[in-house]
Amino acid sequence: MSKVWFITGTTRGLGTEIAKAALAAGDKVVATGRDAQAVIQAVGHHDELLAVALDVTDETQAAAAIRAAVKRFGKVDVIVNNAGYAVLGTLEELSDFEVREQFDTNVFGLLNVTRAALPVLRAQGQGHVINISSVAGYHGGVGASAYCATKYAVEGITECLALEVAPLGLHVTVVEPGYFRTEFLSTNSVRFAKQVIEDYAKNPAGSREAVLAVHGKQANDPKKLAQALIILAHTEKPPLRFTAGSDAIDYFEDELQKRHEELAAWRDLSVSLAHD
């Protein structure tokens, strides 16, 4: 049976590939972006495509976009919260405005769309929310504190939401991609803190040059990730987490090992805190 997808951030990158893959699989797609015409240019014309203008930071627009989806296709089966970007810079370099703007899109935008969709999914008694996180949702990096913070938030939101809606017949999955060859780290996508503090140049790992050098050399294929999401959406029992890419698995396993080691190293002090 064909599904109706509602995908945010489809004007380029992974969002575009997910929309194309869903249409190729015979599903229907509501593809959103700040400019509906840009969505059509990215995804292409298709009888089963509805392009909707949506700024995810606008709660009213999110509700209207969901209503438009239901009006056109009668239901919504899969919500993909994909819209997002990275603002990079050390914690001290980042301004309050830059961090809040990052959260507005990556976290509050996701919440706006999800809250708008949940009444529809609950009434249907079925549906699947897929939240696009990142390796940055469990693995910190130099100069990525704001972006990591938003993705850690997405992880927590997803875990709690999954518990809340499981009795209602709904599924929730968080996808944790490694490095995929999209425009995410290109100069016209990634943002850097306006303030530059020279002392932090002593650690070149998070430098602008190091970040931009990765663009175009990422190991993973976004088309293949899009196909993987089609499989997850059509699976009867999808996972809570899908760690995408061999690099992402390596990061995850390394983090698990470090956490186990630290837990063991400080176990005695931890368990000593009980009341006598």
ChimeraX attribute file (.defattr): number of C-alpha atoms within 10 A of each C-alpha:
attribute: neighborCount
match mode: 1-to-1
recipient: residues
	/A:1	5
	/A:2	12
	/A:3	20
	/A:4	24
	/A:5	28
	/A:6	26
	/A:7	25
	/A:8	29
	/A:9	23
	/A:10	28
	/A:11	24
	/A:12	17
	/A:13	18
	/A:14	25
	/A:15	27
	/A:16	25
	/A:17	22
	/A:18	28
	/A:19	31
	/A:20	23
	/A:21	22
	/A:22	22
	/A:23	21
	/A:24	11
	/A:25	13
	/A:26	13
	/A:27	18
	/A:28	23
	/A:29	27
	/A:30	26
	/A:31	30
	/A:32	30
	/A:33	23
	/A:34	16
	/A:35	15
	/A:36	18
	/A:37	16
	/A:38	17
	/A:39	25
	/A:40	21
	/A:41	12
	/A:42	18
	/A:43	23
	/A:44	14
	/A:45	12
	/A:46	13
	/A:47	8
	/A:48	15
	/A:49	23
	/A:50	20
	/A:51	27
	/A:52	25
	/A:53	19
	/A:54	23
	/A:55	20
	/A:56	29
	/A:57	20
	/A:58	15
	/A:59	18
	/A:60	14
	/A:61	18
	/A:62	26
	/A:63	18
	/A:64	15
	/A:65	25
	/A:66	23
	/A:67	17
	/A:68	16
	/A:69	21
	/A:70	15
	/A:71	10
	/A:72	14
	/A:73	17
	/A:74	10
	/A:75	19
	/A:76	26
	/A:77	20
	/A:78	25
	/A:79	25
	/A:80	26
	/A:81	26
	/A:82	22
	/A:83	23
	/A:84	23
	/A:85	17
	/A:86	20
	/A:87	22
	/A:88	27
	/A:89	26
	/A:90	21
	/A:91	14
	/A:92	13
	/A:93	17
	/A:94	20
	/A:95	14
	/A:96	9
	/A:97	9
	/A:98	18
	/A:99	19
	/A:100	14
	/A:101	16
	/A:102	23
	/A:103	22
	/A:104	19
	/A:105	21
	/A:106	27
	/A:107	24
	/A:108	20
	/A:109	23
	/A:110	25
	/A:111	20
	/A:112	20
	/A:113	28
	/A:114	22
	/A:115	13
	/A:116	19
	/A:117	24
	/A:118	19
	/A:119	11
	/A:120	18
	/A:121	23
	/A:122	14
	/A:123	11
	/A:124	15
	/A:125	13
	/A:126	17
	/A:127	27
	/A:128	23
	/A:129	25
	/A:130	25
	/A:131	24
	/A:132	25
	/A:133	29
	/A:134	24
	/A:135	25
	/A:136	21
	/A:137	22
	/A:138	18
	/A:139	15
	/A:140	15
	/A:141	14
	/A:142	15
	/A:143	26
	/A:144	18
	/A:145	21
	/A:146	22
	/A:147	25
	/A:148	23
	/A:149	20
	/A:150	24
	/A:151	26
	/A:152	21
	/A:153	17
	/A:154	24
	/A:155	23
	/A:156	13
	/A:157	16
	/A:158	23
	/A:159	16
	/A:160	11
	/A:161	17
	/A:162	19
	/A:163	14
	/A:164	12
	/A:165	18
	/A:166	12
	/A:167	10
	/A:168	15
	/A:169	13
	/A:170	21
	/A:171	23
	/A:172	25
	/A:173	24
	/A:174	26
	/A:175	26
	/A:176	24
	/A:177	23
	/A:178	23
	/A:179	23
	/A:180	24
	/A:181	19
	/A:182	20
	/A:183	15
	/A:184	20
	/A:185	21
	/A:186	15
	/A:187	13
	/A:188	8
	/A:189	14
	/A:190	16
	/A:191	18
	/A:192	20
	/A:193	18
	/A:194	13
	/A:195	12
	/A:196	14
	/A:197	11
	/A:198	7
	/A:199	7
	/A:200	17
	/A:201	12
	/A:202	9
	/A:203	10
	/A:204	13
	/A:205	14
	/A:206	18
	/A:207	19
	/A:208	18
	/A:209	10
	/A:210	11
	/A:211	17
	/A:212	13
	/A:213	13
	/A:214	14
	/A:215	17
	/A:216	14
	/A:217	11
	/A:218	15
	/A:219	14
	/A:220	18
	/A:221	14
	/A:222	20
	/A:223	18
	/A:224	17
	/A:225	20
	/A:226	20
	/A:227	18
	/A:228	15
	/A:229	19
	/A:230	18
	/A:231	12
	/A:232	17
	/A:233	23
	/A:234	14
	/A:235	10
	/A:236	9
	/A:237	9
	/A:238	15
	/A:239	14
	/A:240	15
	/A:241	17
	/A:242	20
	/A:243	20
	/A:244	21
	/A:245	19
	/A:246	14
	/A:247	18
	/A:248	20
	/A:249	17
	/A:250	14
	/A:251	17
	/A:252	18
	/A:253	12
	/A:254	13
	/A:255	15
	/A:256	13
	/A:257	12
	/A:258	12
	/A:259	12
	/A:260	11
	/A:261	12
	/A:262	11
	/A:263	12
	/A:264	11
	/A:265	11
	/A:266	10
	/A:267	11
	/A:268	10
	/A:269	8
	/A:270	11
	/A:271	8
	/A:272	9
	/A:273	8
	/A:274	6
	/A:275	4
	/A:276	4
